[in-house]
Structures are given as structure tokens and as C-alpha cells.
Amino acid sequence: MIRIERTCTSFRATVIQEGEEIGTMEGIYLTQWFLKTRYHFTGTFIRFMPSDERFNRSGLTVDIYLHDQNVIVKDALIDWLSDSGNGTFRARRIESVI
């Protein structure tokens, strides 16, 4: 049984890889859902603007800091990234920042 638990959106987020800021994302939509015995986190974004062109590809594992929600999406794998900068990601967990 799949059960959608929570969704949240954020206008702008900071993208971090290995403790270093590598760019920003805009228009993030994050969904938390439960399948069998585990939580899953998936999301989409409208635009990814990396600070360096070497980060402009899918397959990156990053942390996404949603400023207005005070949430860090940890170990997010960018699954798909289009030429216009929109795409999807899967994450292992989320953490609250207080």
C-alpha cells in the first residue's frame, strides 16, 4: 500500500555537494510517501542553476537546503535534468533545521 504523507514546496533552495555550495534550485516540490516499511522522498524542480558547468548534469548526489521550510533534503540524487534546467530527484532522508 502506498500512502502519501506530506508535500512541501519552496521557491528557492541552495544546492550543496560535500559541504560546498554548487548552485541554486528554483520551484522545488517535495513529496514524502510511505511504501511497505520505508519512507521515500521524491521531488521535482523548475530550474537548476549550477555555479560551474561541470555540475550541470544528472547523476549528481547533493544536499538541497530549502530556506523557507527550514529543511535539508539529504543525499538527493538528480535523476533527470533537461536542457532547460528542470528535472527530478530522489532523496534518502530529510532533516529539519531549527
C-alpha positions in Angstrom: 0.0 0.0 0.0 1.3 3.4 -1.0 0.4 6.3 1.3 1.3 9.9 0.5 2.3 11.5 3.8 3.4 15.1 3.2 4.3 17.5 0.5 6.1 20.8 0.7 7.2 23.4 -1.8 9.9 26.0 -1.9 10.6 28.9 -4.2 14.4 28.8 -3.9 16.9 26.4 -2.4 20.7 26.1 -2.1 22.4 23.1 -3.6 25.4 21.7 -1.6 27.8 18.9 -2.5 30.4 17.8 0.0 29.9 20.9 2.1 30.4 23.3 -0.8 27.6 25.3 -2.4 27.4 24.4 -6.1 24.3 26.3 -7.2 20.7 27.1 -6.6 17.3 25.5 -7.5 14.0 27.2 -8.0 10.5 25.9 -7.8 11.1 22.7 -5.7 8.2 20.4 -5.0 9.0 17.6 -2.5 6.8 14.6 -1.7 7.2 12.2 1.2 5.4 8.9 0.8 5.4 5.5 2.5 5.7 2.1 0.8 5.8 -1.1 2.7 8.1 -0.4 5.6 10.1 2.6 4.3 9.7 6.3 3.6 10.6 7.6 0.2 11.3 11.2 -0.8 10.9 12.3 -4.4 10.8 15.8 -5.9 10.8 18.0 -9.0 12.3 21.4 -9.7 11.7 24.0 -12.3 15.3 25.3 -12.7 18.8 24.3 -11.6 21.4 26.9 -11.9 24.9 25.5 -11.1 27.9 27.7 -10.4 30.1 25.6 -12.7 29.1 23.8 -15.9 30.6 20.5 -14.6 27.7 20.3 -12.2 25.1 20.8 -15.0 24.3 17.1 -15.4 22.1 14.3 -14.0 23.6 11.7 -11.7 24.8 14.1 -9.0 24.3 13.4 -5.3 23.7 16.6 -3.5 22.0 18.1 -0.4 19.2 20.6 -1.0 18.6 23.3 1.6 15.0 24.7 1.5 15.4 28.0 3.3 11.8 28.9 3.7 10.8 25.4 5.0 14.0 25.0 7.2 14.5 21.5 5.8 17.6 19.9 4.3 17.0 17.1 1.7 19.9 14.8 2.3 21.6 12.6 -0.3 19.4 13.7 -3.2 20.2 12.0 -6.5 19.4 14.1 -9.5 17.7 11.5 -11.7 16.8 13.6 -14.8 17.9 17.1 -15.9 16.7 18.7 -19.1 18.5 21.2 -21.3 16.3 24.0 -19.9 17.3 23.1 -16.3 14.2 21.4 -14.9 14.3 17.9 -13.6 13.6 15.3 -10.9 15.4 13.9 -7.8 15.2 11.1 -5.2 16.4 11.5 -1.7 17.4 9.2 1.2 16.1 11.4 4.0 15.1 14.8 5.1 16.3 16.7 8.2 14.8 19.7 10.0 16.9 22.7 10.7 15.9 24.7 13.8 
